[in-house]
Amino acid sequence: MQNFNPYQAPQSAFDETSTESDDRSGPWRDGPDLVTLRDARLPGRCVKCNAPGQARLQKTYYWQSAWWLLLVLLNLLLFLIVSLVVRKKCTLQSTLCELHAQRRSRLIVGALSCLGACVLSLIAAAMNDSGPLFALSGALLLASIVVAVIVGRMLYAKRITERYARFGGAGAEFLAGLPRFRSGDA
């Protein structure tokens, strides 16, 4: 039997471990950027349109200062070793609505299809010694890279510090529901 206590504080319908935004634990907005604590979990709303989320994604982001790219001019292997040492890492759990999750899935399939077509056209070009097919395979490879890396990304790391992580790519509707970021070290 359930007893009703009229003097008891109201209980939330959400679970106690909910990570809804507040001024202390984030996430926050800073202009067009999303600022979180490192290794954070975003609220259960789509990071693009602020609709209720359906698909929860966990992704690890890496960031390093762009100045380290100058090492490529000296030696590519040196750059790779240094970038593995100096990069900063952050894990972020975010949510997409059904519409944006389907869009992301279609873009991933499109990128993989372009890559498969690239391999097939490269094989056909090698068998027929055809210059236009080699050009087509190069264009398909470039298209698959652009779709996978640039168009299909959900969020991207702009900067990761010891405490905070700053991301681009969040929708204006999602950012409008977050408090402003007040600290200056992100």
C-alpha positions, 0 to 999 in steps of 0.5 A: 500500500502506498501512503500519500504524504502531503508534506513531502517534497515533490519528486521529479519524473526524471532519474536522479542521475540526470545531467540536465544543465546547471551553472556548476556542472554544465554544459554551457554555451559560449557564443556558437560554442558548446562548453562542457567539462571533460568526459561529460554527458550531455542532456537527453536532447538532440544537439542539433535541434533540441528535440527529445533524443532517441540515439545516444552516442559516445565518442572520443574527441582528440585535440592539439594545437594547430601549431604542431602541424608545422612539424609536417614540414620537417618530417611526417613521422616526427609529427605523428609521434609528437601529436600522439604525445601532446594531444588531449582527449575527451569523451562526450556522450551526446544525443540525436533525435530520430531525424538527425540520427537517420541523416547521420546514418545515411551520410555514413552509408553514402561515404562508404558507398563512395569509397566502394565505388572508388575501389571498383573504379580504381580496379577497372582503371587498372585493368583497362589502363584508363585515365578518366577512370583513374580521375573518377576514382580520385574524385570518389575518394575525395567525395568519401573523405569530405562526406565522412569527415566534414559533412557527417560530423555531429560535433567537433572539438575546438579546444580541450584543456585540463578541465573543459572541452569546447565544441563546435557544430551544436545547433542554435536551438540546443545552445539556447537552452544552456546557461552562459559560460562564465569562466575564462579558461576554456 
